Amino acid sequence: MTFVKIDKKQWAQGLATLQKSYRLFGPSKEKDYYNYKALDVGEQPDFGFSNTRLSPKAILFPQSETIIEFSLDENAADHHIMKSIETDSSPRAILGIRPCDAKAVRLVNLNFDTPEYQDPYWVKALDATTFVGLACDDPKSTCFCTSTGCGPYNEEGLDLLLIEEDAQYLAKVLTDKGRAFAEAAGWNTATDGEADIDARKATAEAKITASVSMENLKNQDLMDLHGASFWEDIAFACINCGTCTFTCPTCWCFDLQDEVHGKTGKRMKNWDSCMFPLFTLHTTGHNPRGTKTQRLRQRFMHKLKYFVDKYDTGIMCVGCGRCVSQCPVNIDIRRVCDLMNNYKTDEAACTVQD
Amino acid sequence: MLNPYLPYPVRIDDIEIATEDKSLKTFKFVFLNPGDEEKFAYNAGQFAELSVPGVGEIPIGIASSPVEKGFVKFTVFRAGVVTSHLHNMKVGDIMGLRGPLGNWYPWDLLEGKNILIVGGGFAFTTLRSSIIYMLDPENRSRFGNIDVVYGARTPGMLLYKDELVAWEKRDDINMHLTIDAPADGWEYNVGFTPPVTEQKAPQGDDATYAIVCGPPIMIKFTLPVLEKLGYAHDHIIMSLENRMKCGFGMCGRCGIGKELVCKDGPVFTLDQINKTPKEY
């Protein structure tokens, strides 16, 4: 059973059955954009989207997540002793996650699940989640996933891949988790889909014309790129709003903050952004990335150079295009990536001219 | 799965004012749960997050030494929200301790080598940990000559004065204490740390390593002195500081290039630091 077909008439029934054992998340229309939300019983995911405004990373890595609680009441036996919160690890599924966002989860996992340390809240959430992808037949002009090692039918990080057809969904079962999910839904009509999928994949890929070049990034000298002359120019219009980092499916930086209500308190993990001065401000007032140029450079260098050097799995970008389409001043990571990839130091440039 | 965010509960066992201006205090913590002290096994040069529930956390170098058992010590400068709160806490108060975090001075590499320690002001905490570790009868024979240059503004601003005096009297460690300007009763060096280093420190060679911790201005003027004395960049060991939150390499803010100060550091050689952006 590699492929199953799901008649659209049986779709709602399957989801209703699934909701007995899974919490379902799916895209939903809000005003003039889409976002992922927890689906109510009987609520259908709305697949009429190209991509959502925010990535579904918050389902695994909430924008604000309480991880520790404590009592400050001196009369309590355990006052001031911090205790981990048992976060919800019941099975959940993200319906209609795009292949780019699913690959992004794999990249973020490199940060949160390491040989030395594991973030237990992330690892638990990831284990509990089934990723039901939706192939992208109608990519946006800002999409460039095919040049980032991803693609509109990319399977990495997915448990099931859905391909929408007129009257049915074709589902490619990719993992045991995906198989269990399909079985729980009662989707068991095996079919042959490989030839069909190959043709549609090629058509979808051909629609993606934007690209980045990254073949030189690994061999570029880190300090040369850091000192490159183009950063001021790129940062000129930047207002350090942080939209790029919040919409990015691969941005993982966070803050830890305590909050107290009366005699009880909690510690939270909150999304943070390298675009904000407070991210790196020392108590002394010294700030190692005190200017917006330094902060913008950090974001691009992290994604396109430091990450490349550290993990050797390509760039920390899946080409979803969210930062491109939502940046209020039109800073375009594709242009920055090309500038970095093609950068030659003045000295090297002169040598070539000679 | 171990939860690296969850601190060990500790009780403040003792608080000592560490400098004459009262801006530094040394906190001695004992673990509440049996077994936690073993789990907290650390090396000299590492740091930990002091975790005050409801206030926040602060990364501080461990001032006690792995050879001291039954407690851990931190000397804390009153500077921001968490450290100011900590300075107002009392003996007996309960809080948290998360760690040990980061790497440490490369003790395996330093075995059999001469060690020069250069410290300034209150950046002497992990250096104290290191000296106590090296002077331990079990360890002293593993190292060659030990020279320590330690400077502060005034005699009253030197940390761990009783221990400094005791080390002065030993013949297996060469102490070079200095203060900025002459003071009554002061019988050691007078002058800033870099020139005293130039006069007193041994020449650098393959078998001699320098460990340098101090304020940026001291570092700035000490590095050329060490170069002049013949210390190669991979023989100069430093400990960096940056704003931190998680302390184990995930939250992203302390990066200097692809290295994270909290996890890949805080200890780097000057050679390594020269290959990373100066974002600390």
Interface residues (C-beta under 8 A of the other chain):
Chain A: I67 I68 F70 L72 H79 H80 I81 M82 K83 S84 N111 F112 T114 E116 Y117 Q118 D119 P120 V123 L222 M223 H226 W252 C253 F254 D255 L256 Q257 D258 V260 G265 R267 K269 D272 C274 F279 T280 L281 H282 T283 T284 P288 R289 Q294 Q298 M301 H302 K305 Y306 F307 D309 K310
Chain B: M1 L2 N3 P4 Y5 L6 P7 P9 L32 S51 P53 G54 V55 G56 E57 A79 G80 T83 D93 I94 M95 G96 E241 N242 R243 K245 C246 F248 G249 M250 C251 G252 R253 C254 G255 I256 G257 K258 K263 K275 T276 P277 K278 E279 Y280
